[in-house]
Amino acid sequence: MSSKLVWFVGLCWTSFIGWNTSSLAQDGEATKWFKGNLHTHSLWSDGDDFPEMIADWYVRHDYQFLALTDHNVLGTDLRWMKYAEIERRGGPEALAKYRARFGADWVQERGTPGTEDHEVALRPLAEFRARVEQPEKFLLIPGEEISDAVGRLPIHLNATNVTEVLSPARGETVREAIANNVRAVADQAQRSGRQILIHLNHPNFGWAVTPEDLAFVAEERFFEIYNGHPSVHQLGDETRPGLELFWDIANTLRIDRFASPPLFGLGTDDSHDYHGVQGATPGRGWIEVRADKLEADTLIAAIQRGDFYASSGVTLRDVSFDRNTRQLRLEIEPQEGVAFTTQFIGTPQDYDRTWPAATDADGRVLTVQERYCPKIGTVFKTETGLTPTYQLTGDELYVRAVVTSTRLHPNPSLENQREQAWTQPVGWEKRLDPR
């Protein structure tokens, strides 16, 4: 690693020392769970609805925060868009629904309807946030999907709570491109004095990122364990792992080989389509963040600590890990007629650390991740019920939990998809900081 990279990894690791999910809030502060989505697209890039309408959808569906994250744009200035393009994306009713919800006085138009010069204004965040935000109830956070590439490989990262547009930082390799973009966000955070979160989007999209890539780039500590877009290869294929195993491979390498903190997993919508039930529709994946107030810096600080979980439908009343007793405990919100199964997953310390390159039937090396010991991603325990617990023995590199419901997802992105929740890995802290 370069000296600059070593410095950055050290800075990141410092924020984890003393981390204990059983007492994450400051003494005396009441905390609650805040539900939000950090990956959303609008007409500003490749979505099909106005940002106000999208924010209104999330308000009406009981979210507390939302980041609008269009590709390489922040939406800080007024932009005029051809009505024909709006109609092509959102259908003939898109503008009518916008007028009906926010009023004809709010909707800005110019040119003559029915002609080429008919345009509608996309208002900037600073203008419309007052129409949808509600104190202590709903918060809009400025965001951007930094859409980079290495050759034909798409490298997309979301930056949340940014102050200005971040241009793709580029790189000769996937790892270099990810690291350069993470550093650019860190630089902006330092200049602005605010918390900014950067996470890697849909690593299997375009088969762009391998577990080794995310293991090596220790500066990036967040990725999407669940993305609701139906075209991001959530489950992998015959030569590449689904994101569950992807997570375990990357975290095993990070903790054991590179002595780096593990990746934390987010759930997101990656929503683009708001006028029907097909495509990348909203409401599929989100995060629940435990914090004492609905404020961008506070929410992101909690995420940075790992005090959140990802969900595609399962609600957790509590997640706790006591570093003294080394017990991970969950409390699941009950649902009538629904049962829950929790798997506690991780990698034992005695896994086989040798592995061959991936090859096809003819022995040719494939440009995918290597083949790993099947102990990576071991299910240590399976438990049913509403209060599953796992007692760490000291033989685990880390442990995480995934809860699966018997209820089918009402808006699935995958075939026969069940609602789930994913907690963050624990038990790794002593290995990296034995104090």
Secondary structure as UniProt FT lines:
FT   HELIX           3..14
FT   TURN            15..18
FT   HELIX           21..23
FT   TURN            27..28
FT   STRAND          32..37
FT   TURN            43..46
FT   HELIX           51..60
FT   TURN            61..62
FT   STRAND          65..68
FT   STRAND          79..82
FT   HELIX           83..90
FT   TURN            92..93
FT   HELIX           94..102
FT   TURN            104..106
FT   STRAND          109..110
FT   TURN            113..114
FT   TURN            116..117
FT   STRAND          119..122
FT   HELIX           125..132
FT   TURN            135..137
FT   STRAND          138..150
FT   TURN            151..152
FT   STRAND          153..160
FT   HELIX           174..192
FT   STRAND          197..200
FT   TURN            203..204
FT   HELIX           205..207
FT   HELIX           211..216
FT   TURN            218..219
FT   STRAND          222..227
FT   TURN            230..231
FT   TURN            234..235
FT   HELIX           243..252
FT   HELIX           253..257
FT   STRAND          264..268
FT   STRAND          286..291
FT   HELIX           296..305
FT   STRAND          308..311
FT   STRAND          316..322
FT   TURN            323..326
FT   STRAND          327..332
FT   TURN            336..337
FT   STRAND          340..348
FT   TURN            349..350
FT   TURN            361..362
FT   TURN            374..377
FT   STRAND          378..384
FT   STRAND          389..391
FT   STRAND          396..408
FT   TURN            415..416
FT   STRAND          418..422
FT   HELIX           429..432
//
